Amino acid sequence: WAPDLSYADGRFHLVFTDVKRYGQTTVDGASGASMRDFHNYWVTADRIDGPWSDPVYLNSSGFDPALFHDDDGTSWLVNMLWDHRPGRRRFAGIVIQEIDLATGTLSGERRLIFEGTALGFTEGPHIYKRDGWYHLLVAEGGTERSHAVVMARSRSLFGPYDVHPDGPVLTALGTDRTTADGVPTLQRTGHGDLVETPGGETWMVYLCGRPLPHGDCCVLGRETAIQRMIWGEDGWLRTADGHATPESEVALPGPTNQTPRPASEHSDFATTTTLPEVFQWLRTPYPDRLFSLDVRPGHLRLFGRETIGSHFTQALVARRQQAFRYEAETLVDFTPRHFQQAAGLVCYYNSTKFHYLHITAGDDGHRQIQILSAIPRETGSSLLTQPVRIEPGPIALKVAVNYDTLRFAYRVSDAGEWTWLPDILDASILSDEATLPGMPNFTGTFVGMACQDLSGAGHPADFAHFRYTEFDEA
């Protein structure tokens, strides 16, 4: 979670949280113990693009670590404090401890410097020093609609810290979710960090979400936004317009060298021996057991592993959904031997929320295609459509997403007309908001390729390409 990058003593420093257990309590509500495991680590590099050192363990007292490098040469680790005890505030405040940048060793007393405001859920701390003041920037309100950036300051690093007199520095709470034209606005804004340009301007980067125009679901997950800030004559930070609300568009301080992200991407596995950077896979840093670009040249081979809902070994390679309207397609060569083997095209949020168009085998041994969905909002947690028999050979699979609707299609080989399945599926369930109680809710939606073999034989599927095309919002 929440990596923090800083520069001191001629090196880059990155601290981050490795979450081992989250989203579970002994009983519902604050009356039960909430036992969770967060381990914080530190790595360094001479260059921002690495190579990075091996991780050094720091602590496990909470999450969202950050480093503050004071002008007296000392450096400090700050993080939120987690209180697991029954009846206590889970988010117990911000703690600080000195760190030796030569070894990563923590020393001295761990101090609680800020307990937070009435918004609660105090996390994501960053400290900045300006004109003799220590400014503490934190996230509060949780990652949903009440998310906010809150600032407090003190003449002493250890406090006490006085909260900004205007309230949150930035929040979307109480703002309209769409413009008059129906365009989604930035919501769920919080967890900010500051950067100063060479020209002396101050900008804040922060997390946000864009809900669907006709609902509250953020299928694109948590995104990153930027906004210009101004230090006032009273020494407090404010948005440039003074409104403390997010702006959907901002004017950058100068020309950029960045070209617009293309509206379509075609990954042809015949022209590469490494997986394109746009793709990700689940959990393991050792993907050789999940996929290969070498076994069958010209194809991405996925080895059938555990179920599409597994929390462990899944053969799933996917890229993020980055637009409300898009199409994706792939060509797969897969011959299942029995019903426990499947492969296909999946729209995936997590193990409890997905729509999966897959090829498998019926009891008669013939190939068939059908949709498996996990739908947390319905009484029945899953949907399995009636199978459609298909002939042998490579099959092209396609998905079309239009805001909150989703449809699948297929065709034999990679040419000819698409055959659309009749099912119109709810794409809004692939969102942070459509979450079962107690489950994490901030990953965002992916679309990609998957393969299962529940018999344990590792029966593979070969994918020739993957195409992703975005469309303008209508």
C-alpha angles and dihedrals in degrees: 000000000000105000114207120207123198139160126226139144091013095302139094115241125202123186124182145160126252105204114209102169127018140154099032133111134173091244134359120281134009093311092078133068114261106209111190134159123221120170119192123208139185130213131176139200139179090224128039090235092052155184089226126206124248111277118269117210114238113172146310103222094115142320141273099058121192135176125232118195110201124208091245090068097258123122128208137199116220127185140154116269119235118211111196096180121117114265095011130117105266091209096055100176141269123313130193135199134172118257130200107226091202094061109007090242118152117220140179129024123330105235130199103222103170132022096190134237133283089279088074129193091092110192144126098064125193127173126207129179119218131162092345094310126115107219117201116200117193140167118240140172097051126271095288131076095315094055113136145167111237128188132200131172141201140178087229126059089226096050156182090223122205116214121237108274093226095056121235115018089216134007138145093208108132096014125121115269093220136026123246087269092054096254113147115250127211111277136170090040118179148096096084135184130190133232130181120215124222086255092059099254120139120223131183124214115199145163122264144158133221112215124213110269094248101038146018100264119119102204091172090062122216114342134187122250134179133214136176117249133194131209107226128220088258089059096250125126121240139166113271092251093043094233098109090221129115123263118218092210130028134183111242118227095242146350118310130216093210118112119215115270108260117254091226136035127192117196107195108190090199090071101048140056094193129060111258113252092242090073127081135184134202128276109314124095087203105069098169090097090054106043146356138196092193107055094071109021114229094025141083104232117205116196113220110252136155130337123296086251096051120129091205130039112013126163095216124138115181146151129224124270103239103173138046091235122043146129128220131185141175140181115230132187107202133150111186117201097203144357095280092067121078141157136173151101120326137189101205136185099160141314092294099044124050147112113221126189104194144169118229139149129265127220089271091057095247119132118254137179127219144149125254116192135181108210114183095184095062129075089240107060097211144037126207115184125213111278122250116211115234133189126247121276138060115330127205115218126196139184127196118196121191109179103288100359128080132187134181130213138178140192136185113264115338102301140061132049123331119243108217118210112231096236117107105199132201108252093182091076087071090078145094092255099053093071134137114243113277096015124121113259115190113078105100129222127296133193121202152100130312141179132192135188109178091182090069095239094117095230106189138225123206121215119196099194146339124223126193123184128179126205132206118266109263 
